[in-house]
């Protein structure tokens, strides 16, 4: 599979990458070489190989981990008024002289 100059320009535009015109030809050659190598690899007979799942590390199940911070609102802020959390004043503002 060959890559054209227009393909390289379009890929660069989609990726929002600045592409100097003097690099286009080199990228055409590089990408065509990569895709040519992938074509060669696709032709390799892998039917005699074991499945990847039969060896190696076992995979963890795709389940979300338990959320240890999943607690009721009252545990974090036991006092509320009009839907707002009531929190103690900072010790630096106890005397009422702190400015907002």
Biopython code that builds the backbone (N, CA, C, O; Angstrom):
import numpy as np
from Bio.PDB.StructureBuilder import StructureBuilder

atoms = [
    (1, "UNK", "N", (0.841, -1.178, 0.000)),
    (1, "UNK", "CA", (0.000, 0.000, 0.000)),
    (1, "UNK", "C", (0.887, 1.243, 0.000)),
    (1, "UNK", "O", (1.733, 1.409, 0.878)),
    (2, "UNK", "N", (0.696, 2.077, -0.950)),
    (2, "UNK", "CA", (1.496, 3.292, -1.075)),
    (2, "UNK", "C", (0.737, 4.481, -0.477)),
    (2, "UNK", "O", (-0.492, 4.542, -0.505)),
    (3, "UNK", "N", (1.499, 5.401, 0.051)),
    (3, "UNK", "CA", (0.945, 6.624, 0.627)),
    (3, "UNK", "C", (1.288, 7.770, -0.312)),
    (3, "UNK", "O", (2.414, 7.864, -0.800)),
    (4, "UNK", "N", (0.329, 8.628, -0.562)),
    (4, "UNK", "CA", (0.585, 9.774, -1.444)),
    (4, "UNK", "C", (0.901, 11.023, -0.618)),
    (4, "UNK", "O", (0.720, 11.043, 0.600)),
    (5, "UNK", "N", (1.372, 12.050, -1.299)),
    (5, "UNK", "CA", (1.641, 13.321, -0.624)),
    (5, "UNK", "C", (0.353, 13.902, -0.032)),
    (5, "UNK", "O", (0.359, 14.473, 1.059)),
    (6, "UNK", "N", (-0.750, 13.745, -0.770)),
    (6, "UNK", "CA", (-2.035, 14.242, -0.259)),
    (6, "UNK", "C", (-2.446, 13.498, 1.004)),
    (6, "UNK", "O", (-3.003, 14.097, 1.923)),
    (7, "UNK", "N", (-2.171, 12.182, 1.055)),
    (7, "UNK", "CA", (-2.477, 11.412, 2.264)),
    (7, "UNK", "C", (-1.696, 11.950, 3.460)),
    (7, "UNK", "O", (-2.254, 12.118, 4.545)),
    (8, "UNK", "N", (-0.421, 12.218, 3.267)),
    (8, "UNK", "CA", (0.425, 12.727, 4.353)),
    (8, "UNK", "C", (-0.074, 14.095, 4.810)),
    (8, "UNK", "O", (-0.152, 14.359, 6.009)),
    (9, "UNK", "N", (-0.407, 14.955, 3.870)),
    (9, "UNK", "CA", (-0.921, 16.281, 4.239)),
    (9, "UNK", "C", (-2.241, 16.166, 5.004)),
    (9, "UNK", "O", (-2.469, 16.892, 5.972)),
    (10, "UNK", "N", (-3.106, 15.253, 4.565)),
    (10, "UNK", "CA", (-4.405, 15.074, 5.238)),
    (10, "UNK", "C", (-4.213, 14.526, 6.653)),
    (10, "UNK", "O", (-4.868, 14.986, 7.588)),
    (11, "UNK", "N", (-3.326, 13.552, 6.815)),
    (11, "UNK", "CA", (-3.057, 12.996, 8.143)),
    (11, "UNK", "C", (-2.511, 14.085, 9.063)),
    (11, "UNK", "O", (-2.916, 14.185, 10.221)),
    (12, "UNK", "N", (-1.597, 14.894, 8.549)),
    (12, "UNK", "CA", (-1.033, 15.981, 9.353)),
    (12, "UNK", "C", (-2.111, 16.991, 9.727)),
    (12, "UNK", "O", (-2.120, 17.500, 10.848)),
    (13, "UNK", "N", (-3.010, 17.282, 8.811)),
    (13, "UNK", "CA", (-4.084, 18.230, 9.111)),
    (13, "UNK", "C", (-5.043, 17.653, 10.149)),
    (13, "UNK", "O", (-5.474, 18.365, 11.056)),
    (14, "UNK", "N", (-5.382, 16.365, 10.024)),
    (14, "UNK", "CA", (-6.273, 15.739, 10.999)),
    (14, "UNK", "C", (-5.642, 15.695, 12.394)),
    (14, "UNK", "O", (-6.333, 15.852, 13.401)),
    (15, "UNK", "N", (-4.334, 15.483, 12.440)),
    (15, "UNK", "CA", (-3.622, 15.435, 13.708)),
    (15, "UNK", "C", (-3.239, 16.831, 14.196)),
    (15, "UNK", "O", (-2.700, 16.992, 15.291)),
    (16, "UNK", "N", (-3.523, 17.825, 13.377)),
    (16, "UNK", "CA", (-3.191, 19.222, 13.703)),
    (16, "UNK", "C", (-1.700, 19.379, 13.987)),
    (16, "UNK", "O", (-1.290, 19.995, 14.971)),
    (17, "UNK", "N", (-0.917, 18.807, 13.101)),
    (17, "UNK", "CA", (0.533, 18.876, 13.189)),
    (17, "UNK", "C", (1.036, 19.753, 12.049)),
    (17, "UNK", "O", (0.660, 19.564, 10.892)),
    (18, "UNK", "N", (1.876, 20.696, 12.385)),
    (18, "UNK", "CA", (2.490, 21.523, 11.352)),
    (18, "UNK", "C", (3.425, 20.668, 10.507)),
    (18, "UNK", "O", (4.249, 19.929, 11.046)),
    (19, "UNK", "N", (3.303, 20.762, 9.214)),
    (19, "UNK", "CA", (4.103, 19.923, 8.315)),
    (19, "UNK", "C", (4.798, 20.805, 7.292)),
    (19, "UNK", "O", (4.159, 21.322, 6.375)),
    (20, "UNK", "N", (6.109, 20.978, 7.446)),
    (20, "UNK", "CA", (6.840, 21.741, 6.431)),
    (20, "UNK", "C", (6.833, 20.986, 5.101)),
    (20, "UNK", "O", (6.914, 19.758, 5.078)),
    (21, "UNK", "N", (6.739, 21.707, 4.026)),
    (21, "UNK", "CA", (6.639, 21.102, 2.697)),
    (21, "UNK", "C", (7.866, 20.249, 2.361)),
    (21, "UNK", "O", (7.755, 19.273, 1.620)),
    (22, "UNK", "N", (9.022, 20.609, 2.895)),
    (22, "UNK", "CA", (10.221, 19.829, 2.587)),
    (22, "UNK", "C", (10.247, 18.473, 3.299)),
    (22, "UNK", "O", (11.080, 17.632, 2.960)),
    (23, "UNK", "N", (9.366, 18.234, 4.270)),
    (23, "UNK", "CA", (9.296, 16.942, 4.971)),
    (23, "UNK", "C", (8.283, 15.984, 4.352)),
    (23, "UNK", "O", (8.267, 14.800, 4.688)),
    (24, "UNK", "N", (7.439, 16.483, 3.453)),
    (24, "UNK", "CA", (6.362, 15.662, 2.903)),
    (24, "UNK", "C", (6.916, 14.444, 2.173)),
    (24, "UNK", "O", (6.449, 13.328, 2.400)),
    (25, "UNK", "N", (7.878, 14.634, 1.320)),
    (25, "UNK", "CA", (8.430, 13.530, 0.529)),
    (25, "UNK", "C", (9.063, 12.468, 1.420)),
    (25, "UNK", "O", (8.898, 11.274, 1.174)),
    (26, "UNK", "N", (9.783, 12.893, 2.451)),
    (26, "UNK", "CA", (10.412, 11.931, 3.367)),
    (26, "UNK", "C", (9.354, 11.144, 4.126)),
    (26, "UNK", "O", (9.497, 9.938, 4.324)),
    (27, "UNK", "N", (8.300, 11.817, 4.549)),
    (27, "UNK", "CA", (7.234, 11.116, 5.277)),
    (27, "UNK", "C", (6.480, 10.147, 4.376)),
    (27, "UNK", "O", (6.049, 9.089, 4.835)),
    (28, "UNK", "N", (6.315, 10.488, 3.110)),
    (28, "UNK", "CA", (5.677, 9.562, 2.160)),
    (28, "UNK", "C", (6.499, 8.279, 2.093)),
    (28, "UNK", "O", (5.944, 7.182, 2.145)),
    (29, "UNK", "N", (7.821, 8.412, 1.978)),
    (29, "UNK", "CA", (8.693, 7.238, 1.895)),
    (29, "UNK", "C", (8.650, 6.433, 3.192)),
    (29, "UNK", "O", (8.576, 5.205, 3.156)),
    (30, "UNK", "N", (8.697, 7.118, 4.340)),
    (30, "UNK", "CA", (8.693, 6.417, 5.626)),
    (30, "UNK", "C", (7.377, 5.678, 5.866)),
    (30, "UNK", "O", (7.383, 4.509, 6.250)),
    (31, "UNK", "N", (6.262, 6.350, 5.643)),
    (31, "UNK", "CA", (4.965, 5.712, 5.873)),
    (31, "UNK", "C", (4.710, 4.584, 4.877)),
    (31, "UNK", "O", (4.133, 3.560, 5.243)),
    (32, "UNK", "N", (5.126, 4.753, 3.641)),
    (32, "UNK", "CA", (4.974, 3.670, 2.662)),
    (32, "UNK", "C", (5.810, 2.469, 3.064)),
    (32, "UNK", "O", (5.375, 1.329, 2.900)),
    (33, "UNK", "N", (7.007, 2.710, 3.589)),
    (33, "UNK", "CA", (7.855, 1.614, 4.065)),
    (33, "UNK", "C", (7.233, 0.883, 5.244)),
    (33, "UNK", "O", (7.285, -0.345, 5.312)),
    (34, "UNK", "N", (6.645, 1.629, 6.172)),
    (34, "UNK", "CA", (5.991, 1.014, 7.331)),
    (34, "UNK", "C", (4.805, 0.169, 6.881)),
    (34, "UNK", "O", (4.652, -0.973, 7.314)),
    (35, "UNK", "N", (3.978, 0.723, 6.024)),
    (35, "UNK", "CA", (2.809, -0.031, 5.553)),
    (35, "UNK", "C", (3.220, -1.239, 4.721)),
    (35, "UNK", "O", (2.562, -2.278, 4.777)),
    (36, "UNK", "N", (4.306, -1.118, 3.945)),
    (36, "UNK", "CA", (4.816, -2.257, 3.195)),
    (36, "UNK", "C", (5.283, -3.364, 4.141)),
    (36, "UNK", "O", (5.057, -4.545, 3.880)),
    (37, "UNK", "N", (5.925, -2.984, 5.224)),
    (37, "UNK", "CA", (6.368, -3.959, 6.220)),
    (37, "UNK", "C", (5.166, -4.632, 6.875)),
    (37, "UNK", "O", (5.201, -5.834, 7.135)),
    (38, "UNK", "N", (4.116, -3.881, 7.141)),
    (38, "UNK", "CA", (2.900, -4.456, 7.724)),
    (38, "UNK", "C", (2.262, -5.451, 6.760)),
    (38, "UNK", "O", (1.730, -6.472, 7.196)),
    (39, "UNK", "N", (2.306, -5.174, 5.467)),
    (39, "UNK", "CA", (1.795, -6.132, 4.474)),
    (39, "UNK", "C", (2.571, -7.445, 4.517)),
    (39, "UNK", "O", (1.984, -8.523, 4.413)),
    (40, "UNK", "N", (3.893, -7.352, 4.671)),
    (40, "UNK", "CA", (4.721, -8.559, 4.765)),
    (40, "UNK", "C", (4.356, -9.344, 6.023)),
    (40, "UNK", "O", (4.217, -10.566, 5.975)),
    (41, "UNK", "N", (4.200, -8.645, 7.147)),
    (41, "UNK", "CA", (3.847, -9.318, 8.398)),
    (41, "UNK", "C", (2.472, -9.964, 8.325)),
    (41, "UNK", "O", (2.256, -11.021, 8.917)),
    (42, "UNK", "N", (1.546, -9.352, 7.613)),
    (42, "UNK", "CA", (0.198, -9.910, 7.496)),
    (42, "UNK", "C", (0.195, -11.227, 6.731)),
    (42, "UNK", "O", (-0.723, -12.031, 6.891)),
    (43, "UNK", "N", (1.207, -11.457, 5.903)),
    (43, "UNK", "CA", (1.272, -12.687, 5.116)),
    (43, "UNK", "C", (1.897, -13.858, 5.875)),
    (43, "UNK", "O", (1.881, -14.987, 5.386)),
    (44, "UNK", "N", (2.444, -13.602, 7.059)),
    (44, "UNK", "CA", (3.086, -14.657, 7.839)),
    (44, "UNK", "C", (2.015, -15.606, 8.371)),
    (44, "UNK", "O", (1.002, -15.168, 8.917)),
    (45, "UNK", "N", (2.248, -16.910, 8.207)),
    (45, "UNK", "CA", (1.306, -17.929, 8.676)),
    (45, "UNK", "C", (1.475, -18.105, 10.178)),
    (45, "UNK", "O", (2.523, -18.562, 10.635)),
    (46, "UNK", "N", (0.467, -17.752, 10.940)),
    (46, "UNK", "CA", (0.505, -17.872, 12.394)),
    (46, "UNK", "C", (-0.463, -18.935, 12.902)),
    (46, "UNK", "O", (-0.749, -18.987, 14.098)),
    (47, "UNK", "N", (-0.966, -19.775, 12.016)),
    (47, "UNK", "CA", (-1.961, -20.766, 12.418)),
    (47, "UNK", "C", (-1.397, -21.810, 13.375)),
    (47, "UNK", "O", (-2.157, -22.393, 14.148)),
    (48, "UNK", "N", (-0.096, -22.063, 13.350)),
    (48, "UNK", "CA", (0.503, -23.068, 14.230)),
    (48, "UNK", "C", (0.833, -22.521, 15.613)),
    (48, "UNK", "O", (1.244, -23.282, 16.489)),
    (49, "UNK", "N", (0.663, -21.232, 15.828)),
    (49, "UNK", "CA", (0.999, -20.629, 17.112)),
    (49, "UNK", "C", (-0.142, -20.791, 18.103)),
    (49, "UNK", "O", (-1.309, -20.886, 17.723)),
    (50, "UNK", "N", (0.217, -20.821, 19.380)),
    (50, "UNK", "CA", (-0.790, -20.901, 20.431)),
    (50, "UNK", "C", (-1.519, -19.574, 20.546)),
    (50, "UNK", "O", (-1.016, -18.523, 20.148)),
    (51, "UNK", "N", (-2.715, -19.654, 21.101)),
    (51, "UNK", "CA", (-3.442, -18.425, 21.380)),
    (51, "UNK", "C", (-2.710, -17.657, 22.471)),
    (51, "UNK", "O", (-2.088, -18.255, 23.350)),
    (52, "UNK", "N", (-2.784, -16.349, 22.413)),
    (52, "UNK", "CA", (-2.117, -15.518, 23.404)),
    (52, "UNK", "C", (-2.705, -15.735, 24.796)),
    (52, "UNK", "O", (-2.018, -15.520, 25.794)),
    (53, "UNK", "N", (-3.951, -16.153, 24.875)),
    (53, "UNK", "CA", (-4.583, -16.337, 26.180)),
    (53, "UNK", "C", (-4.096, -17.592, 26.886)),
    (53, "UNK", "O", (-4.321, -17.732, 28.089)),
    (54, "UNK", "N", (-3.435, -18.514, 26.184)),
    (54, "UNK", "CA", (-3.027, -19.769, 26.799)),
    (54, "UNK", "C", (-1.685, -19.672, 27.527)),
    (54, "UNK", "O", (-1.251, -20.651, 28.134)),
    (55, "UNK", "N", (-1.026, -18.530, 27.481)),
    (55, "UNK", "CA", (0.236, -18.382, 28.200)),
    (55, "UNK", "C", (0.376, -16.940, 28.666)),
    (55, "UNK", "O", (-0.381, -16.060, 28.255)),
    (56, "UNK", "N", (1.346, -16.719, 29.522)),
    (56, "UNK", "CA", (1.597, -15.370, 30.009)),
    (56, "UNK", "C", (0.789, -15.045, 31.245)),
    (56, "UNK", "O", (0.206, -15.927, 31.876)),
    (57, "UNK", "N", (0.762, -13.805, 31.573)),
    (57, "UNK", "CA", (0.065, -13.334, 32.767)),
    (57, "UNK", "C", (-1.443, -13.432, 32.585)),
    (57, "UNK", "O", (-1.965, -13.106, 31.518)),
    (58, "UNK", "N", (-2.137, -13.875, 33.610)),
    (58, "UNK", "CA", (-3.598, -13.866, 33.515)),
    (58, "UNK", "C", (-4.109, -12.427, 33.562)),
    (58, "UNK", "O", (-3.549, -11.580, 34.258)),
    (59, "UNK", "N", (-5.149, -12.170, 32.830)),
    (59, "UNK", "CA", (-5.699, -10.824, 32.768)),
    (59, "UNK", "C", (-6.676, -10.610, 33.913)),
    (59, "UNK", "O", (-7.400, -11.526, 34.303)),
    (60, "UNK", "N", (-6.689, -9.423, 34.436)),
    (60, "UNK", "CA", (-7.633, -9.068, 35.488)),
    (60, "UNK", "C", (-9.008, -8.867, 34.864)),
    (60, "UNK", "O", (-9.105, -8.452, 33.710)),
    (61, "UNK", "N", (-10.055, -9.151, 35.599)),
    (61, "UNK", "CA", (-11.393, -8.932, 35.046)),
    (61, "UNK", "C", (-11.644, -7.442, 34.818)),
    (61, "UNK", "O", (-11.137, -6.594, 35.552)),
    (62, "UNK", "N", (-12.423, -7.143, 33.803)),
    (62, "UNK", "CA", (-12.742, -5.755, 33.483)),
    (62, "UNK", "C", (-13.886, -5.267, 34.361)),
    (62, "UNK", "O", (-15.001, -5.047, 33.888)),
    (63, "UNK", "N", (-13.596, -5.104, 35.626)),
    (63, "UNK", "CA", (-14.586, -4.607, 36.569)),
    (63, "UNK", "C", (-13.979, -3.397, 37.272)),
    (63, "UNK", "O", (-12.781, -3.381, 37.555)),
    (64, "UNK", "N", (-14.783, -2.401, 37.551)),
    (64, "UNK", "CA", (-14.217, -1.239, 38.243)),
    (64, "UNK", "C", (-13.840, -1.615, 39.672)),
    (64, "UNK", "O", (-14.503, -2.448, 40.291)),
    (65, "UNK", "N", (-12.783, -1.008, 40.197)),
    (65, "UNK", "CA", (-12.390, -1.317, 41.572)),
    (65, "UNK", "C", (-13.407, -0.760, 42.566)),
    (65, "UNK", "O", (-14.177, 0.148, 42.252)),
    (66, "UNK", "N", (-13.390, -1.320, 43.754)),
    (66, "UNK", "CA", (-14.295, -0.837, 44.800)),
    (66, "UNK", "C", (-13.903, 0.589, 45.172)),
    (66, "UNK", "O", (-12.718, 0.911, 45.259)),
    (67, "UNK", "N", (-14.879, 1.420, 45.385)),
    (67, "UNK", "CA", (-14.636, 2.807, 45.776)),
    (67, "UNK", "C", (-14.700, 2.871, 47.298)),
    (67, "UNK", "O", (-15.775, 2.781, 47.891)),
    (68, "UNK", "N", (-13.534, 3.028, 47.921)),
    (68, "UNK", "CA", (-13.475, 3.021, 49.380)),
    (68, "UNK", "C", (-13.982, 4.325, 49.982)),
    (68, "UNK", "O", (-14.287, 4.375, 51.173)),
    (69, "UNK", "N", (-14.076, 5.364, 49.187)),
    (69, "UNK", "CA", (-14.565, 6.646, 49.696)),
    (69, "UNK", "C", (-16.056, 6.817, 49.466)),
    (69, "UNK", "O", (-16.599, 7.901, 49.677)),
    (70, "UNK", "N", (-16.715, 5.761, 49.040)),
    (70, "UNK", "CA", (-18.148, 5.841, 48.783)),
    (70, "UNK", "C", (-18.882, 5.779, 50.119)),
    (70, "UNK", "O", (-19.215, 4.705, 50.619)),
    (71, "UNK", "N", (-19.121, 6.953, 50.675)),
    (71, "UNK", "CA", (-19.796, 7.062, 51.967)),
    (71, "UNK", "C", (-20.948, 8.035, 51.822)),
    (71, "UNK", "O", (-21.049, 8.786, 50.852)),
    (72, "UNK", "N", (-21.791, 7.995, 52.798)),
    (72, "UNK", "CA", (-22.922, 8.916, 52.761)),
    (72, "UNK", "C", (-22.438, 10.341, 53.022)),
    (72, "UNK", "O", (-21.386, 10.550, 53.626)),
    (73, "UNK", "N", (-23.204, 11.297, 52.567)),
    (73, "UNK", "CA", (-22.864, 12.705, 52.746)),
    (73, "UNK", "C", (-22.772, 13.058, 54.231)),
    (73, "UNK", "O", (-21.949, 13.885, 54.624)),
    (74, "UNK", "N", (-23.609, 12.437, 55.047)),
    (74, "UNK", "CA", (-23.641, 12.758, 56.467)),
    (74, "UNK", "C", (-22.354, 12.337, 57.179)),
    (74, "UNK", "O", (-21.998, 12.925, 58.200)),
    (75, "UNK", "N", (-21.658, 11.335, 56.658)),
    (75, "UNK", "CA", (-20.394, 10.924, 57.281)),
    (75, "UNK", "C", (-19.319, 11.980, 57.083)),
    (75, "UNK", "O", (-18.479, 12.178, 57.961)),
    (76, "UNK", "N", (-19.333, 12.656, 55.952)),
    (76, "UNK", "CA", (-18.324, 13.675, 55.683)),
    (76, "UNK", "C", (-18.703, 15.025, 56.294)),
    (76, "UNK", "O", (-17.849, 15.712, 56.854)),
    (77, "UNK", "N", (-19.940, 15.395, 56.194)),
    (77, "UNK", "CA", (-20.413, 16.687, 56.698)),
    (77, "UNK", "C", (-21.745, 16.466, 57.410)),
    (77, "UNK", "O", (-22.805, 16.558, 56.791)),
    (78, "UNK", "N", (-21.693, 16.175, 58.708)),
    (78, "UNK", "CA", (-22.924, 15.829, 59.409)),
    (78, "UNK", "C", (-23.899, 16.996, 59.561)),
    (78, "UNK", "O", (-25.087, 16.766, 59.787)),
    (79, "UNK", "N", (-23.433, 18.232, 59.446)),
    (79, "UNK", "CA", (-24.325, 19.369, 59.637)),
    (79, "UNK", "C", (-24.588, 20.072, 58.307)),
    (79, "UNK", "O", (-23.656, 20.398, 57.572)),
    (80, "UNK", "N", (-25.858, 20.300, 58.009)),
    (80, "UNK", "CA", (-26.241, 21.036, 56.811)),
    (80, "UNK", "C", (-27.331, 22.031, 57.162)),
    (80, "UNK", "O", (-28.062, 21.865, 58.138)),
    (81, "UNK", "N", (-27.422, 23.066, 56.343)),
    (81, "UNK", "CA", (-28.494, 24.045, 56.482)),
    (81, "UNK", "C", (-28.829, 24.562, 55.096)),
    (81, "UNK", "O", (-27.948, 25.040, 54.382)),
    (82, "UNK", "N", (-30.081, 24.472, 54.711)),
    (82, "UNK", "CA", (-30.573, 24.936, 53.411)),
    (82, "UNK", "C", (-29.796, 24.312, 52.249)),
    (82, "UNK", "O", (-29.569, 24.965, 51.230)),
    (83, "UNK", "N", (-29.390, 23.053, 52.404)),
    (83, "UNK", "CA", (-28.683, 22.360, 51.341)),
    (83, "UNK", "C", (-27.195, 22.636, 51.289)),
    (83, "UNK", "O", (-26.514, 22.139, 50.392)),
    (84, "UNK", "N", (-26.661, 23.424, 52.238)),
    (84, "UNK", "CA", (-25.230, 23.733, 52.275)),
    (84, "UNK", "C", (-24.583, 22.999, 53.441)),
    (84, "UNK", "O", (-25.228, 22.756, 54.461)),
    (85, "UNK", "N", (-23.315, 22.646, 53.293)),
    (85, "UNK", "CA", (-22.571, 22.013, 54.369)),
    (85, "UNK", "C", (-22.137, 23.072, 55.369)),
    (85, "UNK", "O", (-21.675, 24.144, 54.979)),
    (86, "UNK", "N", (-22.280, 22.785, 56.634)),
    (86, "UNK", "CA", (-21.785, 23.667, 57.684)),
    (86, "UNK", "C", (-20.444, 23.134, 58.153)),
    (86, "UNK", "O", (-20.326, 21.971, 58.540)),
    (87, "UNK", "N", (-19.442, 23.987, 58.116)),
    (87, "UNK", "CA", (-18.102, 23.589, 58.529)),
    (87, "UNK", "C", (-17.637, 24.539, 59.619)),
    (87, "UNK", "O", (-18.065, 25.693, 59.650)),
    (88, "UNK", "N", (-16.767, 24.076, 60.518)),
    (88, "UNK", "CA", (-16.284, 24.962, 61.580)),
    (88, "UNK", "C", (-15.435, 26.086, 61.004)),
    (88, "UNK", "O", (-14.775, 25.928, 59.977)),
    (89, "UNK", "N", (-15.468, 27.209, 61.682)),
    (89, "UNK", "CA", (-14.637, 28.335, 61.263)),
    (89, "UNK", "C", (-13.177, 28.000, 61.491)),
    (89, "UNK", "O", (-12.839, 27.208, 62.371)),
    (90, "UNK", "N", (-12.318, 28.606, 60.696)),
    (90, "UNK", "CA", (-10.887, 28.422, 60.887)),
    (90, "UNK", "C", (-10.461, 29.105, 62.174)),
    (90, "UNK", "O", (-11.032, 30.126, 62.557)),
    (91, "UNK", "N", (-9.467, 28.551, 62.838)),
    (91, "UNK", "CA", (-9.017, 29.132, 64.106)),
    (91, "UNK", "C", (-8.500, 30.548, 63.911)),
    (91, "UNK", "O", (-8.543, 31.347, 64.846)),
    (92, "UNK", "N", (-8.016, 30.876, 62.732)),
    (92, "UNK", "CA", (-7.521, 32.232, 62.482)),
    (92, "UNK", "C", (-8.657, 33.229, 62.364)),
    (92, "UNK", "O", (-8.419, 34.435, 62.425)),
    (93, "UNK", "N", (-9.899, 32.756, 62.194)),
    (93, "UNK", "CA", (-11.034, 33.645, 62.043)),
    (93, "UNK", "C", (-11.949, 33.624, 63.257)),
    (93, "UNK", "O", (-13.051, 34.169, 63.206)),
    (94, "UNK", "N", (-11.516, 33.008, 64.339)),
    (94, "UNK", "CA", (-12.336, 32.900, 65.545)),
    (94, "UNK", "C", (-12.665, 34.267, 66.136)),
    (94, "UNK", "O", (-13.762, 34.471, 66.658)),
    (95, "UNK", "N", (-11.719, 35.206, 66.057)),
    (95, "UNK", "CA", (-11.940, 36.505, 66.693)),
    (95, "UNK", "C", (-12.755, 37.448, 65.829)),
    (95, "UNK", "O", (-13.112, 38.535, 66.284)),
    (96, "UNK", "N", (-13.062, 37.066, 64.592)),
    (96, "UNK", "CA", (-13.890, 37.897, 63.729)),
    (96, "UNK", "C", (-13.115, 38.995, 63.048)),
    (96, "UNK", "O", (-13.718, 39.811, 62.349)),
    (97, "UNK", "N", (-11.787, 39.060, 63.218)),
    (97, "UNK", "CA", (-11.004, 40.124, 62.616)),
    (97, "UNK", "C", (-10.500, 39.781, 61.222)),
    (97, "UNK", "O", (-9.931, 40.636, 60.543)),
    (98, "UNK", "N", (-10.697, 38.564, 60.795)),
    (98, "UNK", "CA", (-10.221, 38.169, 59.464)),
    (98, "UNK", "C", (-11.010, 38.879, 58.384)),
    (98, "UNK", "O", (-12.217, 39.076, 58.525)),
    (99, "UNK", "N", (-10.346, 39.266, 57.309)),
    (99, "UNK", "CA", (-11.034, 39.937, 56.207)),
    (99, "UNK", "C", (-11.326, 38.940, 55.121)),
    (99, "UNK", "O", (-10.552, 38.006, 54.913)),
    (100, "UNK", "N", (-12.409, 39.115, 54.433)),
    (100, "UNK", "CA", (-12.809, 38.204, 53.372)),
    (100, "UNK", "C", (-12.331, 38.693, 52.038)),
    (100, "UNK", "O", (-12.578, 38.047, 51.019)),
]
sb = StructureBuilder()
sb.init_structure("model")
sb.init_model(0)
sb.init_chain("A")
sb.init_seg("    ")
for serial, (resi, resn, name, xyz) in enumerate(atoms, 1):
    if name == "N":
        sb.init_residue(resn, " ", resi, " ")
    sb.init_atom(name, np.array(xyz, "f"), 0.0, 1.0, " ", f" {name:<3s}", serial, name[0])
structure = sb.get_structure()
